[in-house]
Amino acid sequence: MQGSAISSAGPREVFSYLRDAVFLRARRYLGHNPAGAAMIIALLLMLIGTSVSGYLLTTDAYWGSKQAEEVHEVFANLTIGLIALHVIGVLAASLEHRENLVTAMITGRKRNQPERKKVP
């Protein structure tokens, strides 16, 4: 799916991409790579969980509930952890593919050139 703006990656493709990234041989994607696509889903789920559990804490049924507070805290902490992993992944991919992904995220533009072959 190289060059595709949208990646529909299953777990096998995500783990394969991550393995290749560790060895600095991951393919370059114009859109999100499989790990980035999985990260979007994970972040959205954590943010939904944080929002819903936070809202529940304001209701009469869960006001002052320690268990509900702990669930909310777990979602919030997982979100922070995923953000840290996302930043690390963006920096690693930027270095590996020699392009500024932060700028690409802000502008929505990424060079449309094929990746140069790596010399062994």
C-alpha positions in Angstrom: 0.0 0.0 0.0 2.9 2.3 -0.5 1.9 5.7 -1.6 -1.7 5.3 -0.5 -3.2 8.2 1.4 -5.3 5.8 3.5 -3.9 2.7 5.2 -6.3 0.0 6.3 -4.0 -2.1 8.3 -4.8 -5.1 10.4 -2.7 -6.2 13.5 -0.4 -8.3 11.4 0.5 -5.4 9.1 1.0 -3.1 12.1 3.4 -5.5 13.8 5.2 -6.1 10.6 5.6 -2.4 10.0 6.9 -1.9 13.6 9.4 -4.7 13.2 10.7 -3.2 10.0 10.8 0.2 11.6 13.0 -1.1 14.4 15.5 -2.3 11.7 15.2 1.0 9.8 13.7 -0.7 6.8 10.1 0.4 7.0 8.3 1.5 3.8 7.4 5.1 3.4 3.8 6.1 3.1 2.3 9.3 1.8 -0.5 9.0 4.4 -0.4 7.3 7.8 1.7 4.2 8.0 0.1 1.1 9.6 1.4 2.1 13.1 0.1 5.6 12.7 -3.3 4.4 11.7 -3.5 2.1 14.7 -2.3 5.0 16.9 -5.2 7.2 15.7 -7.7 4.5 16.6 -6.0 3.9 20.0 -5.9 7.7 20.8 -9.5 8.2 19.8 -10.6 5.2 22.0 -8.7 6.5 25.0 -10.0 10.1 24.5 -13.6 8.7 24.3 -13.0 6.6 27.5 -11.5 9.6 29.3 -14.4 11.9 28.2 -17.1 9.4 29.1 -15.6 8.4 32.4 -15.0 12.1 33.3 -18.6 12.9 32.4 -19.9 10.0 34.6 -18.0 11.4 37.5 -20.3 14.5 37.4 -23.5 12.5 37.6 -25.3 11.6 40.8 -24.8 7.9 40.2 -20.9 8.1 40.1 -20.2 11.3 42.1 -17.4 10.5 44.6 -17.0 6.9 43.3 -13.4 5.8 43.8 -13.7 3.0 41.3 -15.0 5.4 38.6 -12.2 7.9 39.4 -9.7 5.1 39.0 -11.1 4.1 35.6 -11.0 7.7 34.5 -7.4 8.0 35.7 -6.4 4.8 33.8 -7.8 6.2 30.6 -6.1 9.6 31.1 -2.7 7.9 31.9 -3.0 5.6 28.9 -3.7 8.7 26.7 -0.6 10.4 27.9 1.5 7.2 27.3 0.1 6.9 23.8 0.9 10.6 23.1 4.5 9.9 24.2 4.7 6.9 21.9 3.2 8.9 19.0 5.8 11.7 19.4 8.6 9.0 19.5 7.2 7.4 16.4 6.9 10.6 14.5 10.5 11.5 15.4 11.8 8.0 14.4 9.9 8.0 11.1 11.2 11.6 10.4 14.8 10.5 10.9 14.4 7.2 9.0 12.8 8.8 6.0 14.6 12.1 6.2 11.5 14.3 6.2 9.9 16.6 8.7 6.6 14.8 9.6 5.7 17.6 12.1 5.6 20.1 9.2 3.7 17.6 7.1 1.1 17.3 9.9 0.7 21.0 10.2 0.6 21.8 6.4 -1.0 18.6 5.2 1.8 18.4 2.6 4.4 15.7 2.1 6.9 15.2 -0.7 5.5 12.8 -3.3 8.8 11.2 -4.3 9.6 7.6 -4.0 12.0 6.7 -1.2 15.6 6.4 -2.2 17.1 2.9 -2.1 19.2 2.3 0.9 22.7 1.1 0.2 23.6 -1.9 2.4 
